[in-house]
Amino acid sequence: GQLGNGTTTNRSTPTLVSGVTDAIGVSVRNSHGCVDHADGTVSCFGDNTYGQLGDGTTFTRSTPVAVTGLVDAIEVCAGTNHSCALLASGQVKCWGRGNFGELGNALSTNSLVPVTVFGLTDAMVFGPTGAVHLACGNRHTCVVRAGGQVACWGYGYFGQLGDGGGCCCCDANAASPVTFSGIGDAVEVALGDYFSCARRAPG
């Protein structure tokens, strides 16, 4: 159902996602996708094994369903089995699979509904400003903060969190945001399965 058109039929040409007429952003990965709507709501479709559609269930959906409780989202990203939304306040909420810490709420458990990423708008942790851009990878997520710093959380075995961690025989995961080392002028991040990149202001 990851095409969102109400069927489970493969297509070799574009097909419209059912009921979406006000999208301002879209993100897809693996077997599900999410849409950010002009009114601040988010809807998702496709595989829902880990709750990555955010509707409080684990039922697969072939048409978009509303993510529970989101009314002021300005950007959305889909990971392999989790999803996240950036809110107008600079906070980030995530939902779905969380066993590697990819929900960022300081826990390593799944959530069928959005949970708040720990500390992004806490002046005692990261300063007074929150996130302005986000991206989801396979099992990790990163944001650009208003000051140009990058923070990441989730699976870090290969060093993809950028905090100097990553090792063959230890727990390099982070269940809450850690700072991406040495970058203070980022404007965009992009994540692969096991690596991350940042575009900096000088280009």
Backbone as a ProteinNet text record, in pm:
[ID]
protein_1_A
[PRIMARY]
GQLGNGTTTNRSTPTLVSGVTDAIGVSVRNSHGCVDHADGTVSCFGDNTYGQLGDGTTFTRSTPVAVTGLVDAIEVCAGTNHSCALLASGQVKCWGRGNFGELGNALSTNSLVPVTVFGLTDAMVFGPTGAVHLACGNRHTCVVRAGGQVACWGYGYFGQLGDGGGCCCCDANAASPVTFSGIGDAVEVALGDYFSCARRAPG
[TERTIARY]
78	0	80.7	211.6	297.5	280.5	198.4	167.3	52.3	-21.8	-124.6	-247.3	-267.9	-379.5	-495.4	-495.1	-605.5	-592.8	-479.4	-458.8	-326	-301.6	-170.5	-110	-142.2	-94	28.7	132.8	250.4	214.5	284.4	259.4	390.9	394.3	514	496.9	383.4	359.7	304.1	315.9	269.1	119.7	83.9	-55.7	-78.6	-194.7	-224.8	-244.9	-189	-216.6	-357.2	-438.4	-579.6	-600.6	-683.7	-732.4	-636.1	-518.7	-421.2	-425.4	-463.9	-471.9	-401.5	-343.6	-285.2	-146.6	-73.3	58.9	158.5	239.2	350.5	484.1	477.7	598.8	564.4	658.7	638.5	771.6	767.2	888	851.5	933.2	908.2	1037.9	1023.4	1140.8	1092.4	1165.7	1134.7	991	897.8	761.9	651.5	683.2	577	615.4	515.3	538.1	452.7	492.3	417.1	407.4	296.7	269.2	247.4	308.6	285.7	183.1	71.5	-37.6	-29.1	-92.8	-87.6	-145.2	-236.1	-297	-217.1	-98	-13	-32.4	-126	-145.1	-52.2	-37.7	44.8	-35.3	-25.7	-85.8	18.7	2.6	99.2	26	98.2	37.9	144.2	99	189.5	205.7	324.2	351.6	342.6	286.9	266.8	304.6	396.8	433.1	475.3	546.9	600.6	527.8	416	344	396.1	470.7	533.7	435	306.9	205.1	147.8	169.7	136.2	-10.8	-92.8	-237.5	-283.3	-188.7	-223.2	-247.4	-223.7	-244.8	-120.2	-125.5	-22.6	-83.9	-196	-262.5	-200.8	-163.2	-115.6	-227.9	-192.3	-291.7	-251.3	-346.9	-319.1	-365.5	-423.2	-454.3	-407.6	-383.4	-329.6	-423.9	-364.4	-437.7	-369.8	-448	-394.5	-306.3	-192.8	-106.7	-171.2	-178.2	-248	-185.1	-265.6	-226.4	-138	-101.3	-16.4	-101.7	-81.2	-160.2	-73.9	56.9	142.8	274.8	271.4	391.9	428.4	557.2	603.9	695.9	736.7	819.9	804.9	819	803.6	912.8	954.5	1048.2	1011.5	1036.3	1009.1	1140.1	1163.3	1275.6	1231.3	1316	1280	1157.6	1157.4	1043.3	998.9	1034.5	990	965.9	901.6	873.7	889.3	917.2	931	871.4	828.1	775.2	837.9	874.4	922.9	803.8	789.3	678.6	722	624.4	652.5	728.2	714.3	781.2	929.8	976.1	1113.8	1129.2	1022.5	1024.7	1012.3	1051	1034.7	962.6	869.3	801.2	825.5	844.2	869.2	778.9	761.1	676.2	721.1	683.4	719.9	821.2	914.5	1012.8	1113.4	1143.9	1233.4	1341	1363.2	1455.1	1600.1	1635	1769.8	1776.5	1668.3	1664	1622.9	1569.8	1542.3	1425.5	1350.8	1244.3	1296	1414.9	1479.1	1422	1336.9	1269.9	1335.3	1462.8	1543.7	1504.3	1420.3	1380.1	1419.3	1408	1436	1317.2	1199.5	1075.8	997.3	911.7	826.7	716.6	662.6	546.5	454.5	326.4	227.2	175.8	213.2	173	296	292	410.1	452.3	584.8	644.6	745.7	767	854.1	1001.3	1083.5	1228	1282.5	1367.1	1414.9	1511.3	1482.4	1582.4	1609.4	1543.4	1579.2	1548.5	1448.1	1415.3	1448	1527.1	1566.2	1697.3	1691.1	1809.7	1923.1	1889.6	1993.5	2068	2007	2067.2	2133.7	2059.1	2110.7	2105.3	2067.3	2051.6	1905.2	1874.3	1734.5	1656.1	1720.6	1651.1	1636.9	1530.8	1503.8	1549.8	1483.8	1521.4	1453.2	1519.5	1462.4	1455.1	1514.2	1513	1542	1482.3	1510.5	1517	1580.8	1589.6	1595.8	1535.3	1535.7	1620.5	1695.8	1771.6	1710.2	1790.9	1743.6	1691.8	1778.5	1742.4	1789.7	1813.6	1856.6	1793	1798.2	1737.8	1832.8	1837.4	1917.5	1835.9	1868.6	1806.5	1914.8	1881.9	1961.1	1892.6	1969.6	1915.8	1928.7	1854.4	1848.3	1985.3	2075.3	2208.7	2305.9	2262.2	2349	2414.1	2390.8	2442.3	2353.7	2411.8	2337.7	2331.4	2213.2	2195.4	2133.1	2177	2129.8	2100.3	2018.9	1989.4	1951.3	1958.8	1924.6	2045.8	2047.2	2149.6	2282.1	2389	2516.5	2633.5	2606.8	2711.8	2822.8	2787.2	2885.5	2931	2899	2941	2850.1	2731.6	2644.1	2581	2597	2545.4	2641.4	2764.6	2858.4	2914.6	2900.8	2949	3083.1	3148.8	3276.1	3262.4	3137.4	3113.9	3116.7	3069.7	3069.7	3184	3152.1	3255.8	3199.3	3288.8	3244.7	3190	3226.3	3196	3132	3067.8	3008.2	2875	2801.9	2673	2694.6	2691.8	2713	2581.6	2469.2	2339.6	2314.4	2221.7	2182.8	2031.5	1968.4	1822.9	1771.4	1862.6	1827.5	1934.7	1909.5	2001.5	2143	2241.2	2381.3	2429	2528.3	2573.7	2667.5	2642.2	2727.1	2853.4	2969.3	3091.9	3141.9	3183.2	3261.1	3184.3	3051	2972.9	2880.8	2895.2	2810.8	2742.2	2747.2	2689.1	2609.4	2545.2	2467.4	2335	2288.5	2157.2	2068.6	2128.5	2051.1	2125.4	2050.4	2111	2041	2114.6	2059.5	2118.9	2034.8	2078.7	2062.7	2166.9	2158.5	2123.8	2140.5	2112.3	2204.1	2334.1	2431.3	2532.1	2494.3	2581.5	2495.9	2557.8	2487.5	2575.2	2511.5	2583.7	2513.3	2590.8	2536.1	2581.9	2489.1	2525.6	2545.5	2661.1	2697.7	2671.6	2658.6	2623.4	2719.3	2852.4	2941.4	2929.4	2848.4	2834.2	2925.4
-123.1	0	127.4	116.1	233.9	336.2	307.2	408.5	498.3	456.3	542	562.3	475.3	494.3	399.3	333.7	246.3	104.5	70.8	-65.1	-118.6	-246.6	-305.5	-355.8	-286.9	-322.7	-239.6	-305.8	-232.7	-146.6	-35	53.6	93.1	99	145.2	287	349.8	490	559.6	692	762.8	744.8	736.4	727.6	826.5	887.5	986.2	920.5	982.1	941	988.9	899.5	928.4	1041.8	1137.3	1238.2	1348.6	1354	1457.3	1568.2	1688.4	1802.8	1926	1916.1	2034.7	2006.5	1916.7	1878.6	1992.4	2013.9	2108.2	2034.9	1904.5	1824.5	1677.5	1596.3	1451.6	1383.2	1267.6	1189.4	1042.2	963.5	819.8	744.7	623.1	537.5	395.6	300.6	159.9	129.1	115.8	71.3	161.1	285.9	378.9	521.7	607.1	747	835.3	962.1	1058.9	1190.7	1260.1	1388	1493.7	1610.1	1727	1814.3	1841.6	1917.4	2065.4	2148.5	2293	2338.3	2260.1	2297.9	2250.9	2195.9	2153	2009.6	1940	1799	1713.3	1587.9	1492.4	1365.6	1306.6	1175.5	1083.2	953.6	853.5	733.1	652.8	537.2	431.6	305.7	194.7	102.4	44.8	-50.8	17.2	-55.4	1.4	-98.7	-188.5	-295.7	-244	-132.2	-78.4	49	80.1	202.1	325.6	308.1	421.1	512.4	473.3	562	656.5	627.5	720.6	735.4	638.9	650.5	569.1	521.7	446.3	299.1	249.9	109	52.3	-76.1	-138.8	-196.4	-139.7	-184.9	-117.2	-195.8	-140.5	-61.9	49.7	137.1	163.2	143.8	170.9	310.4	385.3	526.4	603.2	732.1	807.5	810	798.2	814.8	925.7	999.1	1111.6	1063	1127.8	1102.2	1167	1094	1138.6	1263.6	1368.4	1482.3	1586.5	1574.8	1675.4	1781.9	1908.7	2018	2134.3	2131.4	2244.1	2198.1	2088.5	2036.2	2121.7	2143.9	2219.4	2136.3	2018.7	1929	1788.2	1688.5	1549.8	1466.9	1359.1	1266.4	1124.4	1033.1	890.7	814.7	740.6	648.6	510.4	411.5	276.8	226	240.2	194.7	298.2	423.4	531.2	656.1	753.6	879.7	992.7	1113	1229.4	1352	1447.5	1573.8	1688.9	1792.9	1917	2009.5	2061.8	2150.3	2295.6	2383.8	2526.5	2581	2517.1	2559.8	2526.3	2445.9	2397.5	2263	2212.7	2077.8	1975.8	1852.3	1741.3	1629.3	1566.7	1448.3	1332	1212.8	1093.1	979.4	880.4	765.7	645.8	525.6	402.9	322.9	258.7	172.9	257	212.2	289.9	210.2	86.1	1.9	44.9	127.9	182.4	327.4	375.2	513.4	611.7	562.9	651.7	746.4	730.7	826.4	945.1	933.4	1047.8	1091.3	1010.2	1049.9	989.1	951.8	896.2	753.2	689.6	551.5	467.5	337.7	246	153.8	213.4	138.7	198	116.4	163.6	255.1	339.5	420.6	429.1	401.7	404.9	545.4	639.3	780.3	867.7	993.5	1080	1102.6	1100.7	1135.7	1247.3	1330.1	1446.6	1408.8	1454.1	1433.9	1515.3	1453.2	1511.7	1627.3	1743.1	1847.3	1942.7	1930.6	2016.4	2163.4	2194.1	2333.6	2370.6	2287	2310.7	2389.2	2512.4	2598	2538.2	2454.1	2393.3	2282.3	2230.7	2119	2166.4	2234.6	2273.7	2423.3	2505.1	2647.4	2680.3	2808	2852.7	2823	2775.7	2758.5	2612.1	2579.4	2442.1	2412	2313.5	2266.5	2349.4	2356.8	2425	2333.4	2215.2	2119.5	1981.6	1878.2	1742	1644.7	1529.1	1420.9	1288.4	1186.7	1052.5	959.8	873.8	769.8	634	532.3	397.5	382	403.2	389.3	509.3	621.1	741	864.2	972.4	1098.9	1211.6	1315.3	1433.9	1559.7	1664.9	1795.9	1901.5	2007.9	2130.9	2224.2	2273.3	2367.6	2509.3	2600.7	2738.2	2804.2	2765	2823.8	2761.8	2659.3	2594	2466.5	2429.2	2301.9	2187.6	2068.8	1948.4	1855.8	1803.4	1705.6	1579.6	1463.9	1335.9	1239	1140	1035.6	906.7	795.1	664.7	574.2	494.7	392	458.4	426.3	491.1	398.5	274.1	171.2	210.6	277.6	312.9	458.4	524.6	663.1	764	721.2	809.9	921.2	917.9	1026.9	1145	1123.3	1233.8	1291.5	1221.3	1274	1214.4	1148.8	1085.4	943.3	893.8	757.3	660.2	540.2	435.7	338.5	212.5	114.2	-24.9	-119.1	-253.9	-331.9	-295.6	-382.1	-307.8	-196.4	-121.7	-61.8	-6.6	55.6	200.9	232.3	367.9	437.3	375.4	436.1	551.4	639.6	750.7	762.3	751.5	758.3	901	997.2	1138.9	1211.9	1335	1402.2	1421	1398.6	1429.3	1523.5	1605.2	1707.7	1649.3	1683.1	1647.4	1731.8	1670	1741.5	1832.5	1952.5	2037.5	2114.6	2116.7	2191	2288.4	2416.8	2518.4	2607.6	2569.5	2654.2	2571.9	2466.4	2379.3	2444.5	2415.6	2461.8	2345.5	2227.5	2112.4	1984.5	1877.4	1746.6	1644.7	1542	1430.6	1302.5	1199.8	1077	957.2	873.8	744.4	637.8	512.8	405.1	412.3	430.7	423.9	538.3	651	768.1	893.8	1007.1	1135.1	1240.5	1339.7	1451	1582	1690.6	1822.4	1919.1	2002.6	2113.2	2236.8	2299.4	2412.8	2544.7	2650.5	2780.5	2828.1	2805.1	2848.9	2767.2	2658.3	2570.5	2448.9
0	0	0	-24.1	-11	-124.2	-223.3	-325.2	-281.7	-179	-121.9	-207.9	-306	-400.4	-374.4	-257.9	-222.4	-271.5	-333.4	-382.9	-329.6	-354.8	-328	-458.5	-566.5	-699.6	-735.5	-786	-832.3	-953.1	-970.6	-1084	-1148.2	-1280.3	-1351	-1404.7	-1374	-1407.3	-1283.1	-1271.7	-1153	-1128.6	-1002.1	-961.1	-848.3	-842.8	-740.5	-604.7	-500.7	-363.9	-328.7	-277.2	-254.9	-154.5	-192.7	-99.5	-63.6	-125	-90.6	-194.7	-152.4	-244.2	-189.3	-68	-4.6	51.2	-12.9	38.2	22.7	127.9	119.3	131.1	161.9	170.6	172.2	127.2	125.7	151.2	216.8	239.6	232.5	163.2	151.1	176.1	226.7	246.6	267.4	211.8	230.9	189.9	284.9	250.8	304.7	339.1	378.6	339.8	339.9	307.9	395.5	408.9	488.1	412.1	433.9	368.7	475.1	456.3	541.6	470.2	538.2	477.2	512.9	431.5	449.2	582.3	640	768.1	889.1	865.8	975.7	1019.1	959.4	990.6	904.5	943.4	870.2	848.8	732.3	707.8	648.1	675.2	628.8	570.6	493	426.5	402.3	387.3	359.8	478.8	491.6	598.6	735	832.4	965.8	1074.7	1042.5	1134.3	1271.1	1273.2	1398.3	1442.9	1378.2	1413	1342.3	1233.2	1165.6	1092.2	1086.6	1029.4	1135	1262.3	1368.1	1399.8	1359.5	1383.1	1503.1	1584.8	1704.2	1681.2	1559.4	1526.4	1459.7	1428.5	1346.1	1218.4	1175.4	1053.2	931.3	832.2	706	639.1	576	512.4	367.7	277.1	135.8	93.7	186.8	166.2	289.7	278.4	391.8	512	631.4	757	835.7	913.1	988.8	1103.1	1119.7	1235.1	1357.3	1465.7	1585.2	1646	1663.6	1745.8	1682.7	1556.4	1493.6	1424.7	1463.3	1405.9	1359.8	1386.4	1349.1	1288.7	1211.6	1147	1025.8	1006.4	890.5	800.4	847.3	766.9	822.5	735.1	777.2	710.6	778.7	715.9	754	662.9	683.7	688	796.6	804.2	760	779.4	737.3	811.3	943.5	1023.3	1126.8	1104.4	1192.6	1109.1	1169	1102	1202.5	1153.6	1240.9	1173.8	1255.3	1205.3	1281.7	1208.9	1267.8	1288.6	1409.7	1442.4	1431	1417.9	1405.3	1525.6	1639.8	1762.2	1764.7	1669.2	1669.8	1735.5	1795.9	1850.5	1737.9	1767.2	1674.4	1747	1678.7	1731	1635.6	1692.5	1612.8	1658.3	1572.2	1603.5	1520.7	1566.5	1497.5	1576.3	1506.1	1571.7	1649.6	1771.9	1855.4	1924.9	1884.2	1961.6	1951.1	1853.7	1844.9	1893.6	1951.5	1997.7	1890.6	1778	1665.3	1687.1	1797.2	1827.5	1908.5	1963.6	2027.3	2160.1	2220.8	2345.1	2468.6	2455.1	2563	2599.6	2516.9	2538.2	2417.2	2430.2	2318.9	2298.5	2289.5	2269.9	2153.6	2094	1985.3	2037.8	1949	1983.3	1862.5	1884.6	1776.4	1750.9	1835.8	1820.7	1843.4	1800	1813.6	1958.6	1979.7	2108.2	2083.3	2183.3	2168	2181.3	2086.5	2093.8	2210.7	2288.4	2412.6	2389.2	2449.7	2467.5	2354.1	2238.6	2125.5	2149.8	2231.3	2259.2	2403.5	2469.4	2607.6	2610.2	2660.6	2662	2743.7	2842	2924.9	2850.7	2742.7	2670.1	2541.7	2455.6	2324.4	2297.8	2396	2370.5	2349	2326.7	2327.3	2200.5	2096	1968.8	1932.7	1861.3	1822.7	1681.8	1619.2	1486.2	1377.4	1261.9	1145.6	1023.5	1032.5	921	977.5	918.7	964.9	849.7	876.1	778.2	853.5	795.6	854.2	768.7	834.4	766.8	793.8	782.4	805.8	948.1	1045.2	1185.8	1266.5	1200.1	1271.1	1209.5	1285.4	1244.1	1280.2	1197.7	1226.9	1201	1273.1	1252.2	1240.6	1167.7	1172	1270.3	1366.4	1462.5	1410.6	1467.4	1418.2	1413.5	1501.9	1503.7	1405.5	1331	1233.4	1282	1407.9	1457.4	1407.7	1405	1366.9	1487.8	1514.9	1622.5	1562.9	1609.8	1557.3	1671.1	1640.1	1738.8	1666.3	1739.9	1683	1670.5	1565.8	1543.8	1505.8	1580.4	1556	1535.6	1504.8	1494.5	1397	1287.6	1185.2	1194.2	1305.3	1320.9	1254.7	1212.7	1135.9	1218.5	1351.1	1433.7	1436.4	1392.6	1375.9	1503.2	1614.1	1742.2	1782.3	1687.3	1717.7	1766.7	1778.1	1822.2	1706	1733.1	1631.3	1656.5	1679	1705.7	1683.8	1666.5	1630.5	1748.7	1870.9	1984.8	2101.8	2077.2	2187.7	2142.4	2236.3	2207.1	2168.5	2039.1	1990.7	1958.9	1994.7	1967.7	2064.3	2026.4	2113.3	2111.1	2227	2236.4	2253.5	2255.3	2254.6	2174.9	2132.2	2039.4	2094.5	2005.5	2032	1922.6	1954.6	1860.6	1756.6	1632.8	1519.5	1528.1	1543.7	1578	1465.9	1504.3	1414.6	1310.6	1316.4	1217.7	1290.3	1259.3	1320.8	1221.5	1091.9	987.3	886.3	933.7	844.5	806.9	685.9	641.7	597.5	579.5	533.5	569.4	597.4	618.6	529.4	490.4	413.2	469.6	484.7	549.8	457.9	453.7	388.2	490.3	452.8	546.9	667.8	643.6	751.7	747.3	689.8	690.4	681.8	710.8	711.2	645.3	584.4	523.3	555.8	560.2	584	475.9	430	340.1	427.7	413.1	496.6	424.7	499.7	443.7	335.8	348.1	239.7	111.6	116.1	1.3	4.4
[MASK]
+++++++++++++++++++++++++++++++++++++++++++++++++++++++++++++++++++++++++++++++++++++++++++++++++++++++++++++++++++++++++++++++++++++++++++++++++++++++++++++++++++++++++++++++++++++++++++++++++++++++++++

